[in-house]
């Protein structure tokens, strides 16, 4: 019974690591940063603002930014999910390490 629970913990840890890898891979395809809107002479222009080499950069997107808005929103959601996954992974990893230490010391 105890071994089954340990096995489930190890399986969950494996699933977490796999999901973390998938989320990180998906994040590589999405833009990072935030959208900045500037109004010049009554015209609206969109810029993507992001950090690169320690400097804040701006990239002109155009007058319409619905596509980039969706991508930035998805990126933000994935970053939150990644944080949750990594926290859970750390907790599970610590639990498994403690169990292994108890078993080896016994």
Backbone as JSON Lines, residues from 0, in Angstrom:
{"i":0,"aa":"X","n":[0.82,-1.19,0.0],"ca":[0.0,0.0,0.0],"c":[0.87,1.27,0.0]}
{"i":1,"aa":"X","n":[1.87,1.3,0.86],"ca":[2.76,2.45,0.9],"c":[3.52,2.58,-0.42]}
{"i":2,"aa":"X","n":[3.95,1.46,-0.98],"ca":[4.71,1.48,-2.22],"c":[3.87,1.98,-3.38]}
{"i":3,"aa":"X","n":[2.56,1.67,-3.32],"ca":[1.66,2.16,-4.37],"c":[1.56,3.68,-4.33]}
{"i":4,"aa":"X","n":[1.51,4.23,-3.12],"ca":[1.45,5.69,-2.98],"c":[2.74,6.34,-3.47]}
{"i":5,"aa":"X","n":[3.86,5.72,-3.14],"ca":[5.15,6.24,-3.6],"c":[5.21,6.19,-5.12]}
{"i":6,"aa":"X","n":[4.73,5.09,-5.68],"ca":[4.72,4.95,-7.14],"c":[3.85,6.03,-7.78]}
{"i":7,"aa":"X","n":[2.69,6.3,-7.17],"ca":[1.81,7.35,-7.7],"c":[2.5,8.72,-7.63]}
{"i":8,"aa":"X","n":[3.23,8.97,-6.54],"ca":[3.97,10.23,-6.42],"c":[5.02,10.35,-7.53]}
{"i":9,"aa":"X","n":[5.74,9.26,-7.77],"ca":[6.77,9.27,-8.82],"c":[6.15,9.46,-10.2]}
{"i":10,"aa":"X","n":[4.99,8.82,-10.43],"ca":[4.31,8.98,-11.71],"c":[3.84,10.42,-11.9]}
{"i":11,"aa":"X","n":[3.31,11.01,-10.83],"ca":[2.86,12.41,-10.91],"c":[4.04,13.34,-11.18]}
{"i":12,"aa":"X","n":[5.17,13.06,-10.54],"ca":[6.37,13.87,-10.76],"c":[6.81,13.77,-12.22]}
{"i":13,"aa":"X","n":[6.77,12.57,-12.78],"ca":[7.12,12.37,-14.18],"c":[6.16,13.16,-15.09]}
{"i":14,"aa":"X","n":[4.85,13.09,-14.79],"ca":[3.86,13.83,-15.58],"c":[4.1,15.33,-15.51]}
{"i":15,"aa":"X","n":[4.42,15.82,-14.3],"ca":[4.69,17.24,-14.12],"c":[5.88,17.68,-14.97]}
{"i":16,"aa":"X","n":[6.95,16.91,-14.92],"ca":[8.15,17.27,-15.68],"c":[7.87,17.27,-17.18]}
{"i":17,"aa":"X","n":[7.06,16.33,-17.62],"ca":[6.7,16.26,-19.03],"c":[5.86,17.48,-19.43]}
{"i":18,"aa":"X","n":[4.9,17.84,-18.57],"ca":[4.05,19.0,-18.86],"c":[4.86,20.3,-18.82]}
{"i":19,"aa":"X","n":[5.8,20.4,-17.88],"ca":[6.67,21.58,-17.8],"c":[7.45,21.73,-19.1]}
{"i":20,"aa":"X","n":[7.97,20.63,-19.6],"ca":[8.73,20.66,-20.85],"c":[7.85,21.12,-22.01]}
{"i":21,"aa":"X","n":[6.6,20.62,-22.06],"ca":[5.69,21.0,-23.14],"c":[5.33,22.49,-23.06]}
{"i":22,"aa":"X","n":[5.07,22.98,-21.85],"ca":[4.71,24.39,-21.68],"c":[5.89,25.28,-22.06]}
{"i":23,"aa":"X","n":[7.1,24.9,-21.65],"ca":[8.29,25.69,-22.0],"c":[8.5,25.73,-23.51]}
{"i":24,"aa":"X","n":[8.25,24.6,-24.17],"ca":[8.4,24.54,-25.62],"c":[7.37,25.44,-26.3]}
{"i":25,"aa":"X","n":[6.14,25.43,-25.77],"ca":[5.09,26.27,-26.34],"c":[5.39,27.76,-26.1]}
{"i":26,"aa":"X","n":[5.96,28.07,-24.94],"ca":[6.3,29.47,-24.64],"c":[7.39,30.01,-25.56]}
{"i":27,"aa":"X","n":[8.27,29.14,-26.02],"ca":[9.33,29.57,-26.95],"c":[8.74,30.11,-28.25]}
{"i":28,"aa":"X","n":[7.57,29.59,-28.64],"ca":[6.93,29.99,-29.89],"c":[6.14,31.3,-29.75]}
{"i":29,"aa":"X","n":[5.86,31.7,-28.51],"ca":[5.03,32.88,-28.27],"c":[5.89,34.09,-27.92]}
{"i":30,"aa":"X","n":[5.38,35.29,-28.19],"ca":[6.15,36.49,-27.84],"c":[6.12,36.74,-26.33]}
{"i":31,"aa":"X","n":[7.15,37.39,-25.85],"ca":[7.16,37.8,-24.44],"c":[7.1,39.32,-24.41]}
{"i":32,"aa":"X","n":[6.77,39.87,-23.29],"ca":[6.68,41.31,-23.17],"c":[5.25,41.77,-23.01]}
{"i":33,"aa":"X","n":[5.01,43.02,-23.33],"ca":[3.66,43.57,-23.22],"c":[3.39,44.51,-24.39]}
{"i":34,"aa":"X","n":[2.12,44.77,-24.59],"ca":[1.69,45.62,-25.69],"c":[1.6,47.06,-25.2]}
{"i":35,"aa":"X","n":[2.13,47.97,-25.97],"ca":[2.04,49.39,-25.65],"c":[1.3,50.09,-26.78]}
{"i":36,"aa":"X","n":[0.35,50.93,-26.4],"ca":[-0.47,51.65,-27.38],"c":[-0.07,53.12,-27.37]}
{"i":37,"aa":"X","n":[0.22,53.65,-28.55],"ca":[0.55,55.07,-28.68],"c":[-0.44,55.71,-29.66]}
{"i":38,"aa":"X","n":[-0.89,56.89,-29.3],"ca":[-1.77,57.64,-30.18],"c":[-1.0,58.86,-30.68]}
{"i":39,"aa":"X","n":[-0.82,58.91,-31.99],"ca":[-0.07,60.0,-32.6],"c":[-0.96,60.63,-33.67]}
{"i":40,"aa":"X","n":[-1.24,61.92,-33.5],"ca":[-2.12,62.66,-34.42],"c":[-3.46,61.95,-34.64]}
{"i":41,"aa":"X","n":[-4.0,61.38,-33.57],"ca":[-5.29,60.7,-33.65],"c":[-5.22,59.27,-34.17]}
{"i":42,"aa":"X","n":[-4.07,58.82,-34.6],"ca":[-3.9,57.44,-35.08],"c":[-3.34,56.57,-33.96]}
{"i":43,"aa":"X","n":[-3.82,55.34,-33.88],"ca":[-3.38,54.42,-32.84],"c":[-2.33,53.48,-33.42]}
{"i":44,"aa":"X","n":[-1.22,53.34,-32.71],"ca":[-0.13,52.46,-33.13],"c":[0.2,51.51,-31.98]}
{"i":45,"aa":"X","n":[0.5,50.26,-32.32],"ca":[0.81,49.25,-31.31],"c":[2.29,48.87,-31.38]}
{"i":46,"aa":"X","n":[2.88,48.75,-30.21],"ca":[4.28,48.34,-30.09],"c":[4.39,47.19,-29.1]}
{"i":47,"aa":"X","n":[5.24,46.24,-29.42],"ca":[5.55,45.17,-28.48],"c":[6.78,45.6,-27.7]}
{"i":48,"aa":"X","n":[6.67,45.66,-26.36],"ca":[7.79,46.06,-25.5],"c":[8.31,44.82,-24.79]}
{"i":49,"aa":"X","n":[9.61,44.61,-24.85],"ca":[10.21,43.42,-24.24],"c":[11.66,43.71,-23.87]}
{"i":50,"aa":"X","n":[12.2,42.89,-22.98],"ca":[13.59,43.03,-22.54],"c":[14.48,42.14,-23.39]}
{"i":51,"aa":"X","n":[15.61,42.71,-23.83],"ca":[16.59,41.95,-24.61],"c":[17.98,42.47,-24.25]}
{"i":52,"aa":"X","n":[18.84,41.6,-23.84],"ca":[20.22,41.96,-23.46],"c":[20.25,43.08,-22.42]}
{"i":53,"aa":"X","n":[19.33,43.02,-21.46],"ca":[19.31,44.01,-20.39],"c":[18.73,45.36,-20.77]}
{"i":54,"aa":"X","n":[18.18,45.46,-21.96],"ca":[17.61,46.73,-22.42],"c":[16.15,46.52,-22.82]}
{"i":55,"aa":"X","n":[15.34,47.53,-22.57],"ca":[13.94,47.49,-22.97],"c":[13.84,47.86,-24.45]}
{"i":56,"aa":"X","n":[13.28,46.97,-25.23],"ca":[13.16,47.18,-26.68],"c":[11.7,47.37,-27.07]}
{"i":57,"aa":"X","n":[11.49,48.02,-28.19],"ca":[10.15,48.2,-28.76],"c":[10.16,47.71,-30.19]}
{"i":58,"aa":"X","n":[9.1,47.02,-30.56],"ca":[8.96,46.56,-31.94],"c":[7.59,47.02,-32.43]}
{"i":59,"aa":"X","n":[7.58,47.72,-33.54],"ca":[6.33,48.21,-34.09],"c":[5.5,47.04,-34.6]}
{"i":60,"aa":"X","n":[4.24,46.99,-34.18],"ca":[3.35,45.9,-34.59],"c":[2.45,46.36,-35.73]}
{"i":61,"aa":"X","n":[1.96,47.57,-35.65],"ca":[1.07,48.08,-36.68],"c":[-0.14,48.75,-36.05]}
{"i":62,"aa":"X","n":[-1.16,48.98,-36.87],"ca":[-2.36,49.65,-36.37],"c":[-3.37,48.65,-35.8]}
{"i":63,"aa":"X","n":[-3.19,47.38,-36.11],"ca":[-4.1,46.35,-35.61],"c":[-3.28,45.29,-34.9]}
{"i":64,"aa":"X","n":[-3.68,44.97,-33.69],"ca":[-2.85,44.06,-32.89],"c":[-3.66,42.94,-32.24]}
{"i":65,"aa":"X","n":[-4.8,42.57,-32.82],"ca":[-5.64,41.54,-32.19],"c":[-4.91,40.2,-32.11]}
{"i":66,"aa":"X","n":[-4.16,39.85,-33.14],"ca":[-3.43,38.58,-33.15],"c":[-2.37,38.54,-32.05]}
{"i":67,"aa":"X","n":[-1.6,39.61,-31.94],"ca":[-0.53,39.65,-30.94],"c":[-1.11,39.72,-29.54]}
{"i":68,"aa":"X","n":[-2.27,40.37,-29.38],"ca":[-2.94,40.42,-28.07],"c":[-3.27,39.02,-27.6]}
{"i":69,"aa":"X","n":[-3.82,38.21,-28.5],"ca":[-4.18,36.83,-28.15],"c":[-2.93,36.03,-27.77]}
{"i":70,"aa":"X","n":[-1.87,36.2,-28.54],"ca":[-0.63,35.47,-28.25],"c":[-0.04,35.89,-26.91]}
{"i":71,"aa":"X","n":[-0.06,37.19,-26.61],"ca":[0.46,37.67,-25.33],"c":[-0.39,37.18,-24.16]}
{"i":72,"aa":"X","n":[-1.7,37.13,-24.35],"ca":[-2.59,36.61,-23.31],"c":[-2.3,35.14,-23.05]}
{"i":73,"aa":"X","n":[-2.16,34.38,-24.13],"ca":[-1.85,32.95,-23.99],"c":[-0.49,32.77,-23.32]}
{"i":74,"aa":"X","n":[0.48,33.59,-23.68],"ca":[1.81,33.53,-23.08],"c":[1.73,33.79,-21.58]}
{"i":75,"aa":"X","n":[0.95,34.77,-21.19],"ca":[0.79,35.1,-19.77],"c":[0.15,33.94,-19.01]}
{"i":76,"aa":"X","n":[-0.87,33.34,-19.6],"ca":[-1.54,32.2,-18.97],"c":[-0.58,31.02,-18.83]}
{"i":77,"aa":"X","n":[0.21,30.77,-19.86],"ca":[1.17,29.66,-19.81],"c":[2.26,29.92,-18.77]}
{"i":78,"aa":"X","n":[2.69,31.15,-18.63],"ca":[3.7,31.47,-17.61],"c":[3.16,31.23,-16.2]}
{"i":79,"aa":"X","n":[1.9,31.59,-15.99],"ca":[1.28,31.31,-14.68],"c":[1.21,29.81,-14.44]}
{"i":80,"aa":"X","n":[0.78,29.09,-15.46],"ca":[0.67,27.63,-15.35],"c":[2.05,27.02,-15.08]}
{"i":81,"aa":"X","n":[3.06,27.51,-15.74],"ca":[4.42,27.01,-15.56],"c":[4.89,27.22,-14.12]}
{"i":82,"aa":"X","n":[4.57,28.37,-13.56],"ca":[4.93,28.65,-12.16],"c":[4.26,27.65,-11.23]}
{"i":83,"aa":"X","n":[2.98,27.38,-11.46],"ca":[2.26,26.41,-10.63],"c":[2.86,25.02,-10.75]}
{"i":84,"aa":"X","n":[3.16,24.62,-11.98],"ca":[3.73,23.3,-12.22],"c":[5.08,23.15,-11.53]}
{"i":85,"aa":"X","n":[5.92,24.18,-11.63],"ca":[7.24,24.1,-11.02],"c":[7.16,24.06,-9.5]}
{"i":86,"aa":"X","n":[6.2,24.77,-8.92],"ca":[6.02,24.72,-7.47],"c":[5.6,23.32,-7.03]}
{"i":87,"aa":"X","n":[4.65,22.74,-7.77],"ca":[4.19,21.39,-7.44],"c":[5.32,20.38,-7.63]}
{"i":88,"aa":"X","n":[6.11,20.56,-8.7],"ca":[7.24,19.66,-8.95],"c":[8.24,19.72,-7.79]}
{"i":89,"aa":"X","n":[8.52,20.92,-7.32],"ca":[9.48,21.09,-6.23],"c":[8.98,20.4,-4.96]}
{"i":90,"aa":"X","n":[7.7,20.58,-4.65],"ca":[7.12,19.94,-3.46],"c":[7.19,18.42,-3.56]}
{"i":91,"aa":"X","n":[6.77,17.89,-4.7],"ca":[6.79,16.44,-4.89],"c":[8.21,15.89,-4.84]}
{"i":92,"aa":"X","n":[9.12,16.6,-5.46],"ca":[10.51,16.17,-5.47],"c":[11.07,16.12,-4.04]}
{"i":93,"aa":"X","n":[10.75,17.14,-3.24],"ca":[11.2,17.15,-1.84],"c":[10.6,16.0,-1.05]}
{"i":94,"aa":"X","n":[9.32,15.71,-1.27],"ca":[8.66,14.6,-0.57],"c":[9.33,13.29,-0.93]}
{"i":95,"aa":"X","n":[9.57,13.07,-2.21],"ca":[10.2,11.82,-2.66],"c":[11.61,11.71,-2.11]}
{"i":96,"aa":"X","n":[12.35,12.82,-2.1],"ca":[13.71,12.81,-1.54],"c":[13.69,12.43,-0.06]}
{"i":97,"aa":"X","n":[12.73,12.98,0.68],"ca":[12.62,12.66,2.11],"c":[12.28,11.19,2.32]}
{"i":98,"aa":"X","n":[11.39,10.67,1.5],"ca":[11.03,9.25,1.6],"c":[12.24,8.38,1.31]}
{"i":99,"aa":"X","n":[13.0,8.71,0.26],"ca":[14.2,7.94,-0.08],"c":[15.22,8.0,1.05]}
{"i":100,"aa":"X","n":[15.36,9.15,1.67],"ca":[16.31,9.3,2.78],"c":[15.88,8.44,3.97]}
{"i":101,"aa":"X","n":[14.59,8.45,4.26],"ca":[14.07,7.62,5.36],"c":[14.32,6.15,5.08]}
{"i":102,"aa":"X","n":[14.07,5.73,3.85],"ca":[14.24,4.32,3.48],"c":[15.71,3.92,3.56]}
{"i":103,"aa":"X","n":[16.6,4.76,3.04],"ca":[18.03,4.4,3.05],"c":[18.61,4.45,4.46]}
{"i":104,"aa":"X","n":[18.1,5.35,5.31],"ca":[18.59,5.43,6.69],"c":[18.04,4.3,7.55]}
{"i":105,"aa":"X","n":[16.95,3.71,7.13],"ca":[16.31,2.65,7.89],"c":[17.1,1.4,7.72]}
